[in-house]
Amino acid sequence: MPEGHSVHRIARQFAQNFVGRRIAVSSPQGRFAEEASRIDGRTMIDARAVGKQMFLEFDNGLWLRIHLGIYGAWDFAGEISVDPTIASANGRMGQTNQRGTVLDGAGENSLHSIGAPRRTRLRMSESEKLGDEITEFPPEPIGQVRVRLLTETAVADLRGPTACDVLDPAQVDAVIAKLGPDPLNDESVDAENRFVATVRKKPTPIALLLMDQSVVSGIGNVYRAELLFRARQNPHTPGRLVTEETARALWRDWVHLLRIGFETGQMMTMDDLDDDAYRKAMASRDDRHWVYKREGLPCRVCGTHILMEELGGRKLYWCPVDQN
């Protein structure tokens, strides 16, 4: 499932290529046709993310809300902007992108190296690769496209989302009110205090609280494991027994890691790497994380084998010594 940094990056693509333009909205598969007609032909005026959800605003006061879930993804075609992270994933927008990004010799940051728009198709099927020149525009939809957003120069196709709704402003406010704070939208002291207070009043294990989008927005399985290890926090500790100091450290580390994820497109969770180690970490998950997907391997700090267990229906990775 895409974590918060990915959804913010997708919103950025819409801001660059769709906001300010009139959008033809359709549902090639037909299941979203009635809702699509409510925003068809309107101008997109805003694109924003809150945690794992994205909201696209139109000039008639309606919003398109998308929650990709586990299977959802966006594909883009036409004159679109491409950066190294998108290139490394063959243009697939919305997945966790654990494939890695190969940086140039200077270790260029993908947020600042996004390319000029080019007329291309960003992987709408396994047989097509980034950079394939499209011969006609718009290209035919491929697969079960729930909703297509089309401008004169670019198109975005959505497939497999958990949620895709057209909402009015009050409904959008109600959805957002149920979500915990998102540091890319609000990293204030008030947001930190809200997170700390919520965590420290609950009996639920901290590993489950970090994945609860009503507690904090955007954290998924990768960031959950890495945040807890970096804090040396036992994942089974009830929230109410987590010290205030640790709870605040978790929030501040989430602010730090989410910003890195947004800027680089990768869930980089190891700090203080030299240039060569940083390039390796960006290119390969094996060199990027402390505990995630490292079950059975020695802890990078103490040498104890990393454990993997099921918790709340998701895999939890942790070190039983450093997080005891």
Helices and strands as residue ranges (DSSP letters): H 4-17, E 24-26, H 33-37, E 44-50, E 53-58, E 63-67, E 73-80, H 84-88, G 110-112, E 118-121, E 145-150, E 154-159, E 163-167, H 169-177, H 189-199, H 206-209, H 221-230, G 239-241, H 244-264, H 275-283, G 285-287, E 307-311, E 314-318
